Amino acid sequence: MFTVRCRLVASALVLTLGLPASAAETPRAPDAPERAPSEPSGPSGLHGHRYAFVAGGLLALGGAGFGYLALGESNRARTLSSASESSAALDRARASAATANVLYGVAGAAVLYGIVLELLPEPAAEKASLTFHF
C-alpha cells in the first residue's frame, strides 16, 4: 500500500512538471507571425523569475504529499501488533515527515526568492535571476 501511494505521488509530480514543457512545444500555425523578442515568454506571459512561484507551489504540494504519507504510516504503526513492524512503520513515517519538512523549507525559499526578484528593479532582477540567457 505504501509503494502504491509513492508511485501515485511520483507519477503526479512527473506529469505536473512535464506540463509546461509540453505546452511550450505546441506548433504554431504557418501563417501566424513570429513573436517579437520583447514580448513575455510563455503562453501565460510568465517572466523567468516568476517560475520561482510555480516551483514553490509544486514543492509545497510535494511536501503535503509526503506529509500525508507520514500521517498514514504513523496511523498504520498504531494498528500493528508486532513491535518490529510497528518500529519499521514509524521509521518510514519519520523519513516521510523529514522529507516533507525539507520540501516545505525549499518551497519557502523559492517563494522568497521570487518575491525578492519581483521587488527588485528590472536590471537588478535580471542579474540576480538564475535563468540562463543565450
Secondary structure, 3 states (H helix, E strand, C coil): CHHHHHHHHHHHHHHHHHHHHHHHCCCCCCCCCCCCCCCCCCCCCCCHHHHHHHHHHHHHHHHHHHHHHHHHHHHHHHHCCCHHHHHHHHHHHHHHHHHHHHHHHHHHHHHHHHHHHHHCCHHHHHHHCCCCCC
